[in-house]
Amino acid sequence: MSSPSTIEHKKGSEKPYSFSLVTISTSRYESYGNVVLPDDAEDVSGKIMKDLILENGHHVCSYSLIPDDPSMVISSLNEALSSDADIIITSGGTGLASKDVTIESVVPMFEKEIPGFGELFRHKSIDQIGSSVILTRASAGLIKGKMIFCLPGSPSAVELALNEIILPETGHLVKHARQ
């Protein structure tokens, strides 16, 4: 429940925003290559992101599927930063395996890191996956006035992050990112 001051603080931040989505998965990329929609790559997490964003009255301005390759992650992020996106969400590559390079590629680009996102995401994930939450390095930050969220690739993690954290705070996040 929001306090009156929180409600007042968020006032005027409710409008449609644009999202850029990036799925990072070598196996999916090897099977499907460059695609423009998550449906074209049987990307369940990408489809969940797209559907939830649209259901909440926002827009998806771009979607890309790339492999777990640091240069491609950085290139894809730079492309999204040059787009009309207000918020950029990556899915995949946040674990501990040697192939998981999203965090190493993206976090150094942050002008400001938002540690509260990862902390809250892991806290909310405990009910779903228990102590395995320690394996995710989900992160968020700000680059060039745009919010960046790095989510795990699992459909349930994507749904939790969007429904319980990102979408309820979208306007508030964008408002502060632009200040």
C-alpha positions in Angstrom: 0.0 0.0 0.0 1.3 3.4 -1.0 1.5 6.3 1.4 -0.1 9.7 0.4 3.4 11.1 -0.1 4.4 8.2 -2.4 1.2 8.7 -4.4 1.8 12.4 -4.7 5.5 11.7 -5.7 4.4 9.4 -8.5 1.7 11.8 -9.8 2.0 12.6 -13.4 4.2 9.6 -14.2 1.4 7.4 -15.5 1.6 7.3 -19.3 2.7 4.8 -22.0 6.4 4.1 -22.2 8.6 2.3 -24.7 10.6 -0.8 -23.9 13.4 -2.5 -25.8 13.8 -6.2 -25.1 16.9 -8.3 -25.5 17.0 -12.0 -25.0 20.5 -13.4 -24.5 20.7 -17.1 -25.3 23.3 -18.8 -27.4 21.3 -22.0 -27.9 18.2 -20.1 -29.0 20.3 -17.9 -31.2 21.9 -20.9 -32.8 18.5 -22.4 -33.5 16.7 -19.2 -34.8 19.3 -16.6 -35.6 18.2 -12.9 -35.9 14.5 -12.6 -35.3 12.2 -9.5 -34.7 9.6 -11.1 -32.4 10.0 -13.5 -29.5 7.3 -15.7 -31.1 9.6 -16.3 -34.0 12.2 -17.9 -31.7 9.8 -19.8 -29.3 11.2 -17.4 -26.7 8.8 -17.9 -23.8 10.4 -15.3 -21.6 10.6 -12.8 -24.4 6.9 -13.4 -25.2 6.0 -12.9 -21.5 7.9 -9.6 -21.4 6.2 -8.4 -24.6 2.7 -9.5 -23.6 2.9 -8.0 -20.0 4.3 -4.7 -21.3 1.5 -4.4 -23.9 -1.2 -5.5 -21.4 -0.1 -2.6 -19.2 -0.6 -0.1 -22.0 3.1 0.4 -22.9 4.9 -0.2 -26.2 7.7 -2.5 -27.3 9.9 -0.6 -29.7 12.4 -3.4 -30.4 13.2 -7.0 -29.7 16.5 -8.8 -30.4 17.8 -12.3 -29.8 21.6 -12.5 -29.3 24.1 -15.1 -28.1 26.0 -15.0 -24.9 28.8 -12.9 -26.4 30.1 -9.8 -24.6 30.6 -7.8 -27.7 27.1 -8.6 -29.0 25.6 -7.8 -25.6 27.3 -4.4 -25.6 26.4 -3.7 -29.2 22.8 -4.7 -28.6 22.6 -2.5 -25.5 24.1 0.5 -27.4 21.6 0.0 -30.2 18.7 0.0 -27.6 20.2 3.1 -26.0 20.0 4.8 -29.4 16.4 3.9 -29.8 13.2 5.5 -28.5 13.1 3.1 -25.6 12.6 4.5 -22.1 13.4 1.1 -20.5 15.6 -1.7 -21.7 15.2 -5.2 -20.4 17.6 -8.0 -21.0 16.7 -11.6 -20.2 19.4 -14.3 -19.7 23.0 -14.6 -18.9 22.7 -13.5 -15.2 23.8 -16.8 -13.6 27.1 -18.2 -12.5 28.1 -20.4 -15.5 31.1 -19.3 -17.5 28.8 -18.5 -20.5 26.8 -16.1 -18.4 28.3 -12.7 -19.4 25.4 -10.3 -19.3 26.3 -8.7 -15.9 30.0 -8.4 -16.8 29.1 -6.7 -20.1 26.3 -4.4 -18.9 27.0 -3.3 -15.3 30.3 -1.5 -16.2 28.2 0.7 -18.5 25.9 1.8 -15.7 26.2 5.5 -14.8 24.3 4.7 -11.7 23.6 1.2 -10.3 20.2 0.5 -8.6 21.1 -2.3 -6.0 17.6 -2.2 -4.6 16.2 -3.9 -7.7 18.4 -7.0 -7.4 17.9 -7.1 -3.6 14.1 -6.9 -4.0 14.0 -9.3 -6.9 15.9 -11.9 -4.9 13.7 -11.3 -1.8 10.6 -11.8 -3.9 12.0 -14.9 -5.6 12.6 -16.8 -2.4 9.0 -18.1 -2.4 9.5 -19.5 -5.9 13.0 -21.0 -5.8 14.1 -20.9 -2.2 17.8 -20.5 -1.4 18.7 -20.9 -5.1 18.1 -17.1 -5.3 21.8 -16.7 -4.5 22.6 -18.0 -8.0 21.1 -14.9 -9.8 22.9 -11.7 -10.3 19.8 -9.8 -11.6 20.7 -6.1 -11.7 19.5 -2.7 -12.8 21.0 0.6 -13.5 20.8 3.9 -15.4 22.6 4.7 -18.7 22.0 8.0 -20.6 18.7 8.6 -18.9 17.3 5.1 -19.6 16.6 2.4 -17.1 18.3 -1.0 -17.8 17.1 -4.2 -16.1 19.1 -7.5 -16.4 16.8 -10.4 -15.6 17.4 -14.1 -15.5 16.1 -16.1 -18.5 13.5 -18.1 -16.7 9.9 -17.3 -17.6 8.8 -17.3 -13.9 11.6 -14.8 -13.1 10.7 -12.5 -15.9 7.0 -12.6 -14.9 7.8 -11.9 -11.3 10.2 -9.0 -12.1 7.8 -7.3 -14.5 4.5 -7.8 -12.5 5.8 -7.1 -9.1 8.6 -4.6 -9.6 9.2 -3.1 -13.0 5.7 -2.4 -14.4 4.2 -1.0 -11.1 7.2 1.5 -10.9 7.6 2.2 -14.6 6.5 5.9 -14.6 8.2 6.6 -11.4 11.5 5.1 -12.7 11.4 6.9 -16.0 10.6 10.2 -14.2 13.7 10.0 -12.0 15.9 8.6 -14.8 15.2 11.7 -16.8 15.9 14.2 -14.0 
